[in-house]
Amino acid sequence: MTVLTDARAEALFTSPLATGSSPAREVVEAAIRHAVRMRGGVRGCAADVATEYGDHPELAVPRMRWARGVIEHLYDGRPRPSAWALVG
């Protein structure tokens, strides 16, 4: 993970996109830009994420898993090893 990946995931976490959705890259990029502008920067997004973890951890954990998964899928570009590849 990089700092940029973390910042993108935090911004996406704070966006209104639905958890579990598979948005196109253009939609994700627009959502990230909007979230960063609305929260006064990436630090504002990080602060909102921290607040959600404190107030609603049962909702924040799956939301961040979703956000990180979307960001990794769209921006990483490297093939992810399969769990099956580790067996044997």
Steps between C-alpha positions, in 0.01 A plus 500: 500500500609853433400827658312584180307172517410572863387854418287381208337231716425749778344744253295224339391384846353846565324517163130428450570199274331185624706245689525188291462680169750456218523851357695585187834676538355832380226482765754421772728784393211748504388374843853535638540855365163599643573345842838673524349838405206464740720403795774758447763254383624150567544573871132582524416165339730321746334679791154394379619139467635509857171641626303223329728233648439651843125546460404204281780241481258229390425702187842656448694174470303357205488844337879536513549145371279590206676833438848345514390218271364742242814714510734202480303357209494826305847636573731214593517326166702206634337160503400394848615160616225249551462330835509176304848582374626477857374144546727212405 
